[in-house]
Amino acid sequence: MTEKSNLQSLANSITAVASPFRNYINELYEKYKQLNEGVVADYIPELAGANPDWFGICVITQAGQVFEVGECEQLFTIQSISKAFIYGLALEDHGRDYVWTKVGVEPTGEAFNSIILDQTTNRPYNPMVNAGAIATTDLIEGKGATERLKRILDMFRRYTGRNLDINVPVFLSEKATGNRNRAIAYLMLNFGMISDKIEETLDLYFQQCSIMVNAKDLAMMAATLANGGINPITGEKAIDAQYVQDVLSVMLTCGMYDSSGEWVYRVGMPAKSGVGGGITAVAPKTLGIGVFSPLLDAKGNSIRGIKVCEDLSVDFGLHLFNAALAKNNLNDWIEGNESLDSW
């Protein structure tokens, strides 16, 4: 670790200790820790072993201040959260116009694994459902499977600031049970939406979903998007700034499976969830949120994660369309200018 990063880490620690916002995050954790609604995903056999008590909340500001509580270092597979970031890489590889010919941006109102394409264009509806995610994975450039996977892992390294690994048992489990995704892929091949490298692309898709992350990684990824594509800690560019708007737009309208409309209404932040229990949410030019709890609702979203994000949105006016004054001034809470007595 460099001297600069050591100083940054020390500054973050001092700020976190002094800030009322740390107390607020702790309160959120205690508030929802006892919420035991929902079930752990089991349609992928390897996911069924997750501990339902795991729960972590991490918030990272655009300036790189880190606030975390609970199991923020607990690793889990990224699953569908990967879709948003793969979409960004596909945009960088091919540009908007070409990607537009392969995948749309419309919400479906259908389950994430529905075997459905737009009847007019034959495209998958958006990159956040399985069909669209397989199409965007197919667009990732590279000479062969190894180089393509290396590019994906390097992209996530830029977002998180650390090297990430693939959970091989989960990958093999997804590959063994992924016939529905194969059906989707062959349907898209029939309409010219993907190449004939079916098995290579599907393996790549299953591997990207099996990348191991934690709540802090998800917060860092969100904070990077909030910061215009620049990792706020390392200063490294993770995605070209011109495509951040595209990624955030589709996250906002399509990122929470078939409850995305309710999410926009209640929370109003670009976000992506995964059946591993993670949610990453972005308050543009402000902060990134990462929440992990494997107890899911019927739509596949983390129940505790939704509650945490909704409280943050309401309490600090983070909803993109909020026209009223926030209950609290976020900067004052983070910087410690707000009195602890008023908290």
C-alpha distance (Angstrom), angle and dihedral (degrees) to the residues before:
residue distance angle dihedral
M1 . . .
T2 3.80 . .
E3 3.80 125.0 .
K4 3.81 89.0 -110.9
S5 3.80 93.0 54.7
N6 3.81 90.7 45.5
L7 3.79 90.3 54.5
Q8 3.81 90.8 46.1
S9 3.81 90.4 50.9
L10 3.81 91.0 49.6
A11 3.81 91.2 48.6
N12 3.79 90.6 50.4
S13 3.79 91.5 50.1
I14 3.80 93.4 50.0
T15 3.80 92.0 47.6
A16 3.79 92.3 47.2
V17 3.80 92.9 51.7
A18 3.80 93.7 47.0
S19 3.78 97.8 42.8
P20 3.80 125.4 95.4
F21 3.79 85.7 -146.9
R22 3.81 89.1 74.1
N23 3.81 88.3 57.1
Y24 3.78 89.5 49.0
I25 3.83 91.8 52.9
N26 3.80 90.4 47.9
E27 3.80 89.5 52.0
L28 3.80 90.9 51.3
Y29 3.78 89.9 51.2
E30 3.80 93.0 51.1
K31 3.80 91.4 43.5
Y32 3.80 94.4 57.9
K33 3.79 102.0 25.9
Q34 3.80 90.7 91.4
L35 3.80 93.6 48.3
N36 3.78 102.8 111.5
E37 3.78 101.5 174.1
G38 3.79 122.9 129.8
V39 3.79 136.1 31.8
V40 3.80 137.2 -92.3
A41 3.81 114.1 -107.5
D42 3.79 113.0 -101.5
Y43 3.80 105.4 165.1
I44 3.80 85.5 97.2
P45 3.83 100.7 52.3
E46 3.81 95.8 -143.0
L47 3.81 92.2 57.8
A48 3.79 93.6 59.7
G49 3.82 92.3 79.3
A50 3.82 95.0 67.5
N51 3.80 115.8 124.6
P52 3.83 108.4 -115.2
D53 3.83 89.6 -148.7
W54 3.81 93.8 63.8
F55 3.80 110.1 114.1
G56 3.78 131.4 159.8
I57 3.80 135.7 167.1
C58 3.80 124.4 -165.0
V59 3.80 129.0 175.1
I60 3.81 122.6 -173.9
T61 3.78 120.9 -173.6
Q62 3.78 127.0 -140.5
A63 3.81 86.6 -105.3
G64 3.82 91.4 56.6
Q65 3.82 100.2 -104.3
V66 3.81 110.7 150.9
F67 3.81 126.2 -148.6
E68 3.78 118.6 177.8
V69 3.78 141.0 163.2
G70 3.79 134.7 175.4
E71 3.80 126.8 8.3
C72 3.80 96.5 -10.0
E73 3.81 92.8 144.4
Q74 3.82 94.8 49.6
L75 3.79 108.7 117.0
F76 3.78 123.2 -134.4
T77 3.79 135.3 158.0
I78 3.78 116.5 -81.6
Q79 3.82 94.5 -139.2
S80 3.82 114.5 167.9
I81 3.80 93.9 0.5
S82 3.80 85.5 78.6
K83 3.81 89.9 66.5
A84 3.80 95.3 74.7
F85 3.79 93.5 52.3
I86 3.81 95.0 43.1
Y87 3.81 86.9 53.6
G88 3.80 88.3 56.1
L89 3.80 91.6 51.1
A90 3.81 91.2 49.0
L91 3.81 88.9 52.6
E92 3.80 90.1 51.9
D93 3.81 91.0 48.6
H94 3.81 97.5 47.7
G95 3.81 111.6 8.9
R96 3.80 130.1 -121.2
D97 3.78 98.9 -73.1
Y98 3.78 96.5 55.9
V99 3.81 95.8 40.5
W100 3.82 87.3 50.8
T101 3.82 89.1 62.1
K102 3.82 90.7 57.9
V103 3.80 104.6 38.2
G104 3.81 134.1 18.2
V105 3.79 132.0 -147.1
E106 3.81 103.4 -129.4
P107 3.84 122.7 121.3
T108 3.79 112.8 -118.0
G109 3.80 106.5 -157.8
E110 3.81 84.3 -142.3
A111 3.79 132.2 109.1
F112 3.81 115.2 -79.6
N113 3.82 92.8 -111.2
S114 3.80 97.5 46.8
I115 3.79 115.8 139.4
I116 3.78 95.0 -129.7
L117 3.81 136.9 124.8
D118 3.80 132.2 -175.2
Q119 3.82 104.5 -83.6
T120 3.81 92.5 -144.5
T121 3.81 102.0 45.6
N122 3.84 100.8 18.6
R123 3.80 87.7 -133.4
P124 3.79 123.5 131.6
Y125 3.79 107.5 -100.7
N126 3.81 99.0 -118.2
P127 3.82 141.1 -15.7
M128 3.81 94.0 -107.0
V129 3.81 96.6 69.9
N130 3.80 120.3 72.2
A131 3.81 95.1 -103.5
G132 3.79 92.8 52.2
A133 3.79 92.9 42.6
I134 3.80 92.0 52.9
A135 3.81 88.5 50.1
T136 3.81 92.9 51.5
T137 3.81 91.9 45.0
D138 3.79 87.8 53.6
L139 3.82 88.1 57.5
I140 3.81 95.1 58.2
E141 3.78 107.8 114.6
G142 3.79 127.5 -132.4
K143 3.78 142.4 114.4
G144 3.77 99.8 -91.0
A145 3.79 135.0 -28.1
T146 3.81 96.4 -63.1
E147 3.78 95.6 54.8
R148 3.80 92.4 44.1
L149 3.82 91.4 52.0
K150 3.80 90.7 46.2
R151 3.81 90.1 54.6
I152 3.80 91.0 50.8
L153 3.79 93.1 49.4
D154 3.80 91.1 46.9
M155 3.79 90.1 51.9
F156 3.81 91.3 54.0
R157 3.82 89.0 46.7
R158 3.79 89.1 58.4
Y159 3.80 91.2 50.6
T160 3.80 97.0 45.9
G161 3.80 101.1 31.0
R162 3.80 92.9 -127.1
N163 3.81 140.7 73.2
L164 3.80 114.6 -92.4
D165 3.79 129.4 -153.1
I166 3.79 134.2 -146.9
N167 3.80 120.5 -119.2
V168 3.79 98.6 -129.2
P169 3.84 96.8 -165.3
V170 3.83 89.9 53.6
F171 3.81 90.6 47.0
L172 3.79 91.4 51.1
S173 3.80 90.7 45.1
E174 3.79 91.4 52.4
K175 3.80 91.4 45.6
A176 3.82 91.9 50.5
T177 3.81 94.1 48.9
G178 3.81 99.1 34.1
N179 3.80 100.9 102.4
R180 3.79 92.6 120.8
N181 3.79 89.3 57.4
R182 3.81 89.2 48.4
A183 3.79 89.0 54.2
I184 3.81 89.8 51.2
A185 3.81 91.1 48.6
Y186 3.79 94.7 50.7
L187 3.80 91.0 47.3
M188 3.80 89.3 54.1
L189 3.81 90.9 46.1
N190 3.78 88.1 55.7
F191 3.82 89.6 58.0
G192 3.79 95.8 41.9
M193 3.82 95.3 -110.5
I194 3.81 94.6 126.4
S195 3.80 137.3 24.0
D196 3.80 125.4 -100.5
K197 3.83 91.1 -102.7
I198 3.80 87.9 101.9
E199 3.80 101.2 152.1
E200 3.81 94.2 39.9
T201 3.79 92.2 51.0
L202 3.81 93.3 44.2
D203 3.81 91.1 49.8
L204 3.78 88.2 50.5
Y205 3.80 90.4 49.1
F206 3.81 93.0 49.1
Q207 3.81 90.0 47.5
Q208 3.81 94.3 50.3
C209 3.81 89.2 52.1
S210 3.83 89.6 50.6
I211 3.82 96.2 56.8
M212 3.80 111.2 126.1
V213 3.80 117.1 -123.9
N214 3.80 138.3 155.2
A215 3.80 134.6 -143.6
K216 3.80 91.5 -91.3
D217 3.81 90.4 54.9
L218 3.80 90.5 52.1
A219 3.81 91.0 50.1
M220 3.80 90.6 49.0
M221 3.81 91.5 49.7
A222 3.80 90.4 50.4
A223 3.82 92.3 45.3
T224 3.80 88.8 52.1
L225 3.79 90.6 55.9
A226 3.81 89.6 44.3
N227 3.81 87.2 54.0
G228 3.80 95.0 55.2
G229 3.81 95.3 -94.5
I230 3.81 97.1 -50.4
N231 3.80 118.4 118.9
P232 3.83 103.2 -120.1
I233 3.82 93.5 -145.0
T234 3.82 104.4 39.3
G235 3.80 97.3 28.2
E236 3.81 89.8 -135.3
K237 3.79 120.0 141.3
A238 3.81 110.7 -117.3
I239 3.81 98.5 177.5
D240 3.77 135.5 7.7
A241 3.80 108.2 -92.6
Q242 3.81 93.1 -127.2
Y243 3.82 90.5 66.6
V244 3.81 98.6 46.9
Q245 3.80 89.9 84.8
D246 3.83 90.8 53.7
V247 3.79 93.3 50.9
L248 3.80 94.1 45.6
S249 3.80 92.7 47.1
V250 3.80 93.7 55.6
M251 3.81 91.7 42.1
L252 3.80 89.1 55.3
T253 3.79 96.4 50.1
C254 3.82 102.1 30.8
G255 3.80 109.5 15.7
M256 3.80 101.5 98.6
Y257 3.80 99.6 56.8
D258 3.80 115.1 -117.8
S259 3.80 92.7 -20.9
S260 3.82 92.4 64.2
G261 3.81 92.7 113.0
E262 3.79 92.5 55.8
W263 3.81 89.6 45.8
V264 3.81 92.0 54.6
Y265 3.79 89.8 47.3
R266 3.80 96.6 48.8
V267 3.82 104.5 27.7
G268 3.80 107.1 16.1
M269 3.80 99.7 -162.2
P270 3.81 127.8 118.6
A271 3.79 105.2 -103.4
K272 3.78 145.4 159.0
S273 3.77 128.4 -154.1
G274 3.79 133.3 -164.7
V275 3.79 134.3 -159.7
G276 3.79 88.7 -118.7
G277 3.81 85.5 76.5
G278 3.78 101.8 -99.8
I279 3.78 131.6 128.3
T280 3.79 124.6 -173.8
A281 3.82 115.9 -167.3
V282 3.80 131.1 -177.5
A283 3.78 130.3 -148.5
P284 3.83 98.3 -170.3
K285 3.81 115.7 -123.5
T286 3.81 88.5 0.9
L287 3.82 119.2 61.6
G288 3.77 149.6 -41.4
I289 3.80 127.2 -120.1
G290 3.79 128.9 -152.7
V291 3.80 120.7 -175.1
F292 3.78 127.8 176.6
S293 3.79 126.7 -166.9
P294 3.83 120.9 134.3
L295 3.82 96.0 -149.4
L296 3.80 104.1 107.7
D297 3.78 136.0 -166.1
A298 3.81 123.6 -131.1
K299 3.83 90.7 -84.1
G300 3.83 93.6 55.1
N301 3.82 98.2 -103.7
S302 3.80 126.6 130.4
I303 3.81 107.6 -102.1
R304 3.79 95.2 -154.0
G305 3.79 89.8 43.4
I306 3.79 92.5 56.0
K307 3.82 91.6 48.5
V308 3.81 92.6 50.3
C309 3.80 93.6 48.9
E310 3.79 92.4 46.2
D311 3.81 91.7 52.7
L312 3.81 92.1 48.3
S313 3.78 91.1 48.8
V314 3.81 94.1 49.8
D315 3.79 97.9 40.2
F316 3.80 96.2 48.0
G317 3.80 102.5 27.8
L318 3.81 94.6 -114.0
H319 3.80 95.2 149.3
L320 3.81 106.5 117.0
F321 3.79 91.1 -132.1
N322 3.77 97.8 42.8
A323 3.80 107.5 137.0
A324 3.80 96.1 173.0
L325 3.78 129.9 80.0
A326 3.78 113.7 -87.6
K327 3.79 118.8 -112.6
N328 3.80 89.3 -121.3
N329 3.80 136.6 21.3
L330 3.79 103.4 -115.2
N331 3.80 95.7 -157.3
D332 3.80 91.8 52.9
W333 3.79 90.9 51.2
I334 3.79 93.7 47.6
E335 3.79 96.1 44.0
G336 3.80 93.6 45.2
N337 3.81 95.7 -114.7
E338 3.78 91.4 122.5
S339 3.79 113.7 87.0
L340 3.79 115.1 -111.3
D341 3.81 87.2 -139.0
S342 3.79 90.5 65.2
W343 3.78 92.5 48.5
